[in-house]
């Protein structure tokens, strides 16, 4: 038997990091088993679906390493509507489903509770199909449905507690439960690896598989992904869009490494490991069923480690979208003609050790490419105090006299300027840094001044001195 897994997102918004985690787990499992990864886009909600959302799914999968052409699909659920309706008809004709025209208000009036489920009123009334009549599945009265799950063991659901659920609406269109089952049958899916939130639907779907005469797939429900308050990650409340992390400058390798740790860990006391190790060691049955905490701070730390591990040439290439404003990245504050490739290459090794995400490269190097620095007014007020004007005067004079404009000469010269005033280097260089870069924090100062050059450095220091008049 060829293992066939599927990832079935709905194109109704940005790509959720929890969905990305599930996609990777399906992808790895299929590769380990020599099987097939199927992408199925569940697009039957026409009012909410947009073509750009589908493209977003494909692009996000590309980014995390599930590239187009390496999987089957994308298939679209809407293309299988005929099979959905045919399955509903078979269930009705075999007596496994019946029609019902009860409204929610009808059920509530009979049961006296708005919380009680459907009471089976039309089970034996032989109501035929007609406008406004929903088709309900006839759940067995006795026994239990056992879901054999690779992660959760054998959750057992008493059939008497499962109401006769709707499988087709009053207009004849099948609901998700039935459509999902029929699609998996049609596509020969053998293993369903999906989020824990779908577990309550699983006994109903397993009953449908049995009623349609097909052996159910192997189930594996991976843990829900939660925030720091242990609440399920929400698009409305939390930062969950994979695209947002990509545009902020997270590396794909770091992201997929971190996502795979949500509920699972490689062997040994380690977390940052090559993808080849994850592909070899990952086991579905070892996934922890407890909720998995998506820790953005930890992800940032991961990403910083991956950035520092890049060869410098790859780091330079990785920064280009933020430096040039290409793709979906917002343009930087300088004009394209102001960007100096060689100047960036000179400071790239210094910047590489300081970034957690690639977008942070812009504020670290903007002073190199702007005609004048972007002044952080809070930093200016904090730094430019009594004595700063005179210190800048002395520094300008000392720098003007330098024969060699290099980091070591600049440092020793400014140290001497500060010593004459009884200041340590940290206090001496602070006004110079703000005058030249606009900030109190950034790349090593003297290497930065070397790359910026004598003329531009002195021009900025003089301009800062005039502002202090």
N, C-alpha and C positions, 0 to 999 in steps of 0.2 A: 504494500500500500504506500503510495506517495503521500507524504505529509503535505497538506495544503492549509495555510493559515491566511487570515485576512485582516486588513486594517480598514475600518469602515467609518471614516469621519463624515460629518455633515458640513457642507460649505456654507456656514451661517455666521462666520466671523473669523477673527484671527486664529492662528494655529496654537492651540493650548499646549503648554509644556507637558501636562499629563498625557495628552494624546501622543506627543512626541516620544515619551517614555514607552507607551504601549506599542507604538510602531517599531521602536528599536528592539523591544523584547520579542515581538513577532518575527522581525527580520532575522535576528540572531538564531532563534529557534529553528526557523525554516532552513537556514544555512547549515546548522549543525546536523539536521536530519536529512540533508540532501533534498529538501522539499521546495515548495513554491510559495512565494509571498504574493498575495493578491491584494490590490488596492481597489476598494469599492467605495464610490462616493454616494452617500445616501442623500439624494437630492430631491426627494419627493415633496418637501415643503417648499413649493414654488414661490410662495410669498416672501420667504426669507433668504432664498438662495441667490447668489450672484456669481457670474462667471469668474470675476476676479478673486472670489474666495476659493474657488476650485484651483485656480492658478497659484494662489497663495499656498495651498496644501502641497501641490507638486513642487513648488520652489522650496518650501520648508523641508520637505523630505530630501530634496537634492542636497540641501545645506548640511543636514546631519548624516549624509552618506548613503541614503537610500535613493540612488539615482534613477532617473527615467531610463527605461529600456532594460533595467535589471529585474523588473518585476512584471507580473501579469496585470494588465489594466492600464489606465483606470476604467473600470466598469461603472455604469451609472444605474442606481436602483430604479430610476424612472423607466429605464428601458425594459425592465422585467415586469411591468404592471400586468401584462396579460397572464403571466404565470401566477402572480399573486391572486388574481380574481379566480383563476381556474382552481387553485388550491382551496379557496374559500368555498367554491361550489362543491368540490369533492367532500369537504367536511360536512356540508349541509346534507348532501345526498346520502352520505353514509350514516347520518343520524348523530354525528359527533358535534354538530352545531345546530342552533335553532334561531329563529327570528324573534325579535322583541321590539315593541314600540314604546316601552316605558321611558318616561322622562325621569330625571333626577328627583323632581318634585313628587312624582308618583311613588317612587321607592321610599322617599322620606315619609310620605303620608302613611304608607303601609307599615313601615318599621317604627315610626315615631322617633327616628334618629337621623341626623344628617351625617353621622360618622359610620353608620353600618353600611356594608357593601350591598351589592345586588342580592335580592332575596329569591331568585329563581322563579319568579312569578309565571313566566311564559315557557318554562321547561317542557311542560306536557300539554300545551294548549294548541299545538299544531298551527301556529300562525305562519302563513306563507310570506314570501318576499313581497316587498312593496315599498313605496316612497316613505322615507323617514324611519324605516325599520332596520335596526342594527342587527348584525349577526353575532351571536354569542357562542363561545365554546362551552360544551357540556362537560364540566369538570367531574371526574369520578367522585362518587359520594364517599367511598371508603378508601382505606389504604393510605399510602404516603408516596411522595415522589422523592427519590434519593438522587442528589446531584453529586456525581463523582468528580471531584475537583483536585487537580494536581497540587494546588497550594493549600486548599482549605479542608481537605479530607472528604467527608461525605455529609454535607449539610442535608438535613432531612426536613421535608415540608409536608405536613398533614394535608391531604387533599380536601378535607372538609373545611379547611380554613382558606382555601383558594376559591374565590367567587367565580361564577360563570362569566368570564371576561370577554369583552368585545374584541372581535377579530376583523370586523368590517363595519364601517360607518353606515349611517342611514342612506348615504348616496352611493353605497356599494364599494367605496374605496377601502382597501385593506389598511389596518393600522400597523404601526411599527412592529409589534410583536410577530405578526404573521409574515409581513414582508421580509423581515430579517431572517426568519427561519427558512422561508422559501428561497431567498437569495443564497443562503449558505448551502441548501440542498442542491440548487441548480449549479452552483460553482464547485461542488464537491469538497467543501471545507471539512477537514478532519479534526482540526483543533481550533477552539475559540479562546483566544487569549485577550482578555479585556479587563476594564477597570471594575473594581469591587461594586461600584454603584449599580451595575447591571445584575448583580446576583439575585435580587428579589424577583427579577423577571425570568430568571433561568428555569424554575420549575414549570412555569407556564409554557415557556418555549420547548422544554423537554416533553411536555405533554403533547404539544403540537407535532413534534418530530414523531413521537410514538403513534399518534392518530393518523399521520400521513404515511405510516409504514416504513419509515427510514430510521436507521440507527442514529442516535444523537452523536454529536461530536464529543471529543474530549474537552472538558472545560478547565479553564485556569483563570481565576479572578485575582488580578494583582491588586495590591493595596491602594486605597485612595490617597491622593496627595494633599497634604494639609499645610496651612500657614503656621506662623509661630504661636497662634492662639489655638492651634489644633482644630481649626475650622477648614472644611474642604475649600480648596482654592477656587475662587470665584472670579469670573471675568469682570464683574462689576466692582469688586472690592480689591482684588489683588493684581499684581503684575504677573500675568500668565501668558502673554503672547510671545511665542518664540521669535516672531519678527522683531519685537521690541528689543529683545536681548541681542539679536544679530546686529541691529542698527546701532546699538550702544557700544558694540565692539567686543562681544564675547566670541571667542574662537569656537568653531564647530567641534573640534576635538575635545576641548574642555567641557563644552555643553553636553555632549553625548556621554562622556565619561561620568559626569556628575549625574545625569539623568538615570544612568544604569545603577547608580548607588541608592536610588530611591526604593528601598525594599530589598536590596541585595548587596553583597560585598564580595570582592575577590579574596583569594586565600592570603593568609598572612596579615600582618599589621600594616596594611597599605591601602590607599584609596586611589591615588593617581597612578594609573597603570596604562600601558599601551593598549590600543584597541584590540590588537591581536590576542592579548591575554584575556580580555573580557569575552571575546568571541569563543575562546577555548574553554574558559572556566564557567561561564554562566550556565546555571541550571534552574529551570522553572520550579522544580520541586524544592529548591533552596530559598525561594523568595519568601521573605517574612510577611505574614498576612496582616501585621499591624500597620496602622496608618503611617505614611512616609512623610517626614517633615521636609518641605522645600525651603532650604535656608539660603537666602540670597547672599548673605554675608559670606557663607562658606563657598558659594559658587564664585563670588568675586575673588576670593583667595585662590581657588582652583585656577581661575582664568589668569590671574597674575603669574602663577607658577608656569602655566603653559606659555604665556607671553615671554617670560624670561628664558624659557628653554628653546625658543626659536633661534635658528641661525640669524645673524644680523641682517643678511640679505633678505631673508623671508620676512623678518619683522618690518623692514623698510617697505616691502611690497604690500604687506598686510595693512599698513597705515595709509596707503595711498587713497582709498575712498574718502577718508576723513580729511586728508590734506588737499584733495582736488575736488571734493563734492560730487563724486560720481555715484551712479546708481540711485538708491533711495536715500543716500546720506545727505544731510543738509550741507549747503556750501559753507566753507570756512569764512572767517571775517576778512580775509585778504582777497585781492583780485588774482585771477589765474596767472597773470604775467608776473606777479610778485613772488610766486612760489619758486624757491631755489632748491632744486633737487640735490645739488652738491652740498649746500649748507645743511640740509636735513640729514643727509648721509653722515656728515661730520658729527652731529649731535645724537644720532640715532642710538648708539650704544649707551649713552648716558640716559636717554629717555626710557629705553627698554626696561631698565631696572626699577622704574618708578610707576609704571602703569598697572592698574588692575583691569581696565578695559581700554580698548584701542581708541575710543572717542576722547579719552583724556590726553591724547597727543596734542590736540589743538591748543588748549591753554598752556601747555608746556612749551610750545615752540612758536606761538603766534608772534612773539617779539622779534623773531628773525625775519618775518615776511611783511610786517606792517611798516608803513612810513614812520609812525610813532607808536609807542606802546599803549595798550589799553590799560589805563590807570585804575587800579582798585582803590577807590577813594578811602575806604576803611583802612587799608594797608598804608596809604599815604599819610593819613592823619596819625596813625599809630607810630609811624617810623620817623617822619620828618618833624623832629622836635628841635628845641634850641640847640644850636651848634651844628645842625645838619648843613646849613648853607656854607659855613666856613669849611666844614669837612669836604664838601663837594668841590669847593674852590681849590683846596689843597690837592685833592685826588685828580682833578682835571689837569692841574699844573704838572703833577708827577707823571701822569699818563702821557701827557704831551711830550715829555722829555725821554720817554722810553725809546731805545734803539730797536729792541726786538719786541714785537707785539705777540706774545705767547702767554699761555696760562700761567706758567711758573713765574715769569717776569712780572705779570700783572699782580699775582698774589703777593710776592715779596715786596713789591712797591707799595701796595695798599696796606700791608702789615706795618711798613715803616711809617706811613702817614698816620695810622692809628696809634702807633707807639708814641709818636710825638705828642699825642693828645691824651695819652694814658688809657687808650682803649684797646681791648682785645679785638681780634679780627672779626668775630661775629658781630660786634657792635659797629665796627667800622664799615663792613661791607653792606649792612642793611640799607642805608640810604642810597648807595650805589645800585644795589639790586632793584629797588623800587623805581629809581630814576630810569634805569635801562630796560627793565622787563615789565614794570607796572605792578609787580607782585612781591610779596615777601617770601614766597615759597616757589621753587622751580628747579631747573637743572643746575648743576654745579656752576657757580657764577663765573669763574675765571675762564673755564673752557667755553662758556657761552660768549663771553666778551671777545675771546680769540676768534670765534667763528663770525660774530657780528661785525668785527672789524673796527679799526681805530676811528675812522671818521664818523661812523654812525654812533659808536659808543660815546664819543666826546660830544657830539651834537645833542644827544639825549641828556647827558649830564648837565650840559650848559642850559638846556631848556628847563630842566628841573630846578636848577639854581635860580633862574629868572622867576620861576613861579613862587619861590620862597622870599622874594624881595618884599 
